[in-house]
Amino acid sequence: MTPTVLDRFRGRILGAGSSSGVRLVIGDWSSSPLGSFTDVMVATADDRRILVAPDAAVADYVAATYSFDEVRLCPVTLGTDEHEWRLDAGPLRCRVELGGRTAVGRLLRPVPDRIGRSRAFAHLADPIARRLLPGVRTVGSAGGGRREYYGAHDQHHVTSLDGTWEGEPLGGLRAVSPPPRFGFSSTPAAPALTRVTTTVARPSGAPGGPAAGRSGTT
């Protein structure tokens, strides 16, 4: 029986749509087997799925877990404060304003992080997430024989978006619709910033795992 490795990513996911039809999922990871990094999943108006990653190790891991039509490597720089994110990621430049805690965030806040990040809690939360947030799942099958578990800890509204994709204006903030189909679960349709722990269970030694010296099992 092939041993399973658990890779844990702690950070934040921001999902936003735009009036141009471009949809963004920005992952800002403070702790992971790949170190700290920021990556961006972009769904274009004609439904091309593009990963913008800061290096080949991140690109290989993410592309082995989710589905993309294209992968682009370039510096990804994110500046954040309590009310705003500012992103410069090659073809994408944008500024996102943040608002108060969502109703989902208020439900999540009392749950201790050690419980919220567990795979057992992800299983318990899955039917609730499906009901409250159509398209969102907290447990499912990912690429390469992997299984993924999302543990959400907090959530805030996204209130505005401006910027450019490949030099063209993104337009104003809209719902993340249609779902971008990067993986088994969609980001919430309502633009939001969610603090999460993502656990990826993968076969040991499978292609697309962290490079030697950068892996971690938790």
Secondary structure, DSSP 8 states (H G I E B T S, - for coil): ---EEEEEEEEEEEEEEETTS-EEEEEEEEE-TT-SEEEEEEE-TT--EEEEESSHHHHHHHHHHS--SEEEE---EEEE-SSEEEEEETTEEEEEEEEEE-HHHHHHTTS-HHHHTSHHHHHHHHHHHHHHSTT--SEEE-STT-EEEEEEEEEEEEEEEEEEETTEE--SEE---S---SSSS---SS-EEEEEEEEEEEETT-TTS--TTT----
